[in-house]
């Protein structure tokens, strides 16, 4: 169920982009499956060996939020989001192979995921509010 607080973010001021490169050694269907495990309602587009989707709905991040329950993982996510913040944009990375197994695994560097990460970019006038949304 969507809360009133989540609905406040569903507007033109918010854009969430989810993207992952499909390596020559990977099957498109498997990368699609991995992304859909974490972002189930997304409609993915393939362009230039990259699967991506874009939305104005914060609910797309709900599965990430639900799986990041421990204080230590939440602290890592917030640290990553704040350190990657520039103006009205921030981003974080997920391990693509873990996502294939329906596991949300944060990574701090693209090299931590041998097949490349899933990158989630968040654009909003108040990114700090979005970052704090993960705690509520």
N, C-alpha and C positions, 0 to 999 in steps of 0.2 A: 504494500500500500504506500502511496506517495504522501509524504507529509507536506503540510503547508510550507514549511521552510524549504523543502526541495523544490516545490513549485515556483518559489520566488526566483530560482536560478534558471528556470526554463524560459529564456527570452533571448532576444537578439544579442544581448551583451555577453552571452556565454557561447563558446565554441569548444568542443572537445573533439580532437582528432586522434584516431587510433590507426597506427600503420606498422607494417612489418614487411621487410624485403623477403622475396621468395628466391632463395639461392638456386643455382642450376642443379644442385644435388637434391633439392626438395621437390615434393609434389605439391602443387597449388592446393589441392584438396586438404592435405594435412596441415598446411599453414592456416588455411581457412578454418579448419576444425579447431585448431589451437586458439585462434582469436575468438571464435564463437563460444568456446568453453568459458571464457572470461567475460565476453561481451555478447551474450546470447541473442539479443534483439537487433544486433547490428546488421546492416546490409553492406556487404563489402564489394569494393570495386577493384579490379586489377588493372594497373597502369604502370608501364615501365618496370616490370618485375616487382611491383610493390602492391600489396593489398592494403586498402585503407577505407575508412569510413569517417564521416563527420556528423556531429549532432549538436543540438542546442539543449539537450536534456541531460541533467546531472545524474539521473537514474542509471545511465549507462555505466557509471562507476560503482554502482551498488554492490556488485559481486566482489569487487576489489575491497570496498569498505567492509563488507561482511567478513571476508577472510582475514583481514588485518585486525585481529582482535587483541593480540598481545601488546602490552605497552611498549616493549622494545621494538617490535616491528612498526608500530605506529610512529614511534620516535624516529626511526630510520626514514620512513616515508616523509614525515614532516621536514626532516633535515634535508633530504634530497629535493623536495619541492621548494623549500626556501633557498637552497643554494643554487638551484636552476632558474630562479625567478629573475626575469628581466621585464621591466615595465609591467605590461598586463598579461604576461605569458609565463607559464612554468611547465615543466614536463618531468616524467619519470619513465623508467624502463622496467619491463617484466621479462622474465626468462621464457622464451618461446617454447622450449621443450617441456618445462614445467606446466605451462598453460595447456599443452597437448594432453596432459594428465589431470586437467581441471584443478591445478594448484596455482595460486597466485604467489609468485616468488619475485620479490624485488631484487633488482641488480643495480649497482651504482655505476657500472662501466659496461659499454657495449661488448668488450672482450670477455666478460664473464659468461656470455651465452654463445657457445661455439657456432651456432647457426644464426646468430644475430638476435636482437631483442624485439619485443613489441614495444613501440614507443607511444606514449600517451601524452599529448600536448593539450594543455588547458589554457584558454584565453578568456579573460574576464577583467572588467575594470577593477574589481576587488579580488585579486587572486588569494589574498590572505584569508578572506571569508571562506573561499572554496577549500583552502587547505585545512582550515579549522572544522569544516563540515565533516571531515573524516573522523573526528573525535566524537561527534554527537550521535 
